[in-house]
Amino acid sequence: MRRPLLLLGLAITVPPLCVLRAQAPGETRSVWDGVYTEEQAKRGETVYRKEGAACHGDMLTGGESASALTGGSFQANWNGLTLGDLFDRIRKTMPQSKPGSLTRQQDSDVLAFILSINKFPTGKTELYRQSEMLKEIRFETKKPAEKN
């Protein structure tokens, strides 16, 4: 009789503990952690030149109908948000002539190009193509202090 009650008690208490563990904050990453590759940024430049330069300018400095994708104003607008937020914006609104027409890979490559122009460091792995995973990477304008 005690054993079934013990199992029932565990069944009731263990799932909430698992949920708490799953929601516990992990180590955060930022754009300063080398979250894209140089090769990915080069692919993104090719897509950008074809699909984005007409509006945002050759050097991403903005145009008559689109804001800059580099510099202080751009970085201030995205500071504290995530790469998932920026990826979703690109995905849903670009290119202006046919929003949402790029593949997830192209969107991710363009995001890598934007990061490279904003002088964030490259790494050994490519950016994700899923906004859920990109939401784990913070866009921070200032490099965080080194961890000991």
N, C-alpha and C positions, 0 to 999 in steps of 0.2 A: 504494500500500500504506500509506503513512504517513497519508494523509487519512482512510481508514476507522478507523484506530487513534485518530487525534486526535478524530474524532467520537464514537467509543466512549468515549474518556476523558472528553469533555465530558458525554456522556449519563450517565455514572456520577457525576461530581462536581457538576454543576449542580443536579440536583434536591435534594440535601441542602442546598445553599446557599439555595435558594428556601424550603425548610422553615424554615431558621434565620431568614431574613428575615421570614417570615410570623409567626414566634413572637416576634420581637423586641418588647419592650414599647413600646407607643406612649405617647402623652401620656395620662395618666390623667385622668378626669373625676370630679367628685364632686357631691353634692347641692347644693353651693354654686355650681355653674356654671349655674344656671337651666335645669333639665332638664325642666320641665313648664310649661304655660301656665295663666294664671288661669282661662280658659274651661274647660280640662280639669278643674281642681280643682273648679269649680262643678258640672260634670256629675258628678264623683265624689262631691260632697256629697249630691246627689240620690239616687244609688245607695246611699251609705252610710246615709242617713237611713232608707231603706226596708229595707235588708238587714243592716246592722251595728249600728245604734244600740241595738237591743233588748239586745244582749249587751255591747257596748263602751261604751255610754252616749252621750248626746247630744253631749257635748263630748270624746269619745274618752278619757275618764279611767278607763275600766274599769267593770266591773260584778261581780255575784256570780259569774258563770261565765266571765268573760273579762278578760284583762289590759288595761291602758291602752295606747293607741296614740299617746300623746304624753307628754312630760315626761322627766325624767332617767332613770328606770328603763327606759323604752322605748328611749330613745336609747342608753343604755349597752348594752342587749342587742343592738342592731344595729350599733353602732359598729365600723367596720373590715370589715363584710360588704358585700355589694353590693345594689343595688336589685333585681337578678335573684333574689337569695335571698329578699328580702321579697316580691317579686311571686309567686314560686313558693309561698310560705307562704299568701298570700292565695288564690291560684288553687286550691290543693289542699285547703284546710281551711275556706274561707269560702263562703257563710255557714254557720254551724254546723248549721242545720236541713237544708241541702241543699248540702254541699260540692261545689265545682266547677261549680255551675250558672250562674255568671256568665260572660259572654263575656270574651275577652281585653281588649277595649276597656273594658268595665266594670271589670275588675280594674285596668287601667292608670289609669283615671280615679279609682278609689278610692285608689290609691297616690298619685296627684297630690294628692288632698284631704288625705291623711295628711301629706304633705310640707308642704303649705300651713299646716296647723294647727301643725306643728312649726317654723314660721317659716323654712323654707328658701326662697330667692328664686325667683321665677318667671322664665321666659325666653320665647323666641319660638317654640320648637318643643315639640310634645307629647312626652310620654314614649312610649317604644317599647311595643309589645305583645308582643314576643318576649323571653323571659327571657335568651336568649343575648346579646342586645344590651344588656339591662339589667345584665348581669354586668360590663359595662365601666364602670359608674358606681358609685363607692364611696359608702357611707353613712358620713359622717364627722360627728361631733358638733361638732367645732371647725373653724372656718373656716381653711383652709390659708393660709399666708403668701402674699402677692402675689408673682407671678413677674415678674422683670425682663426 
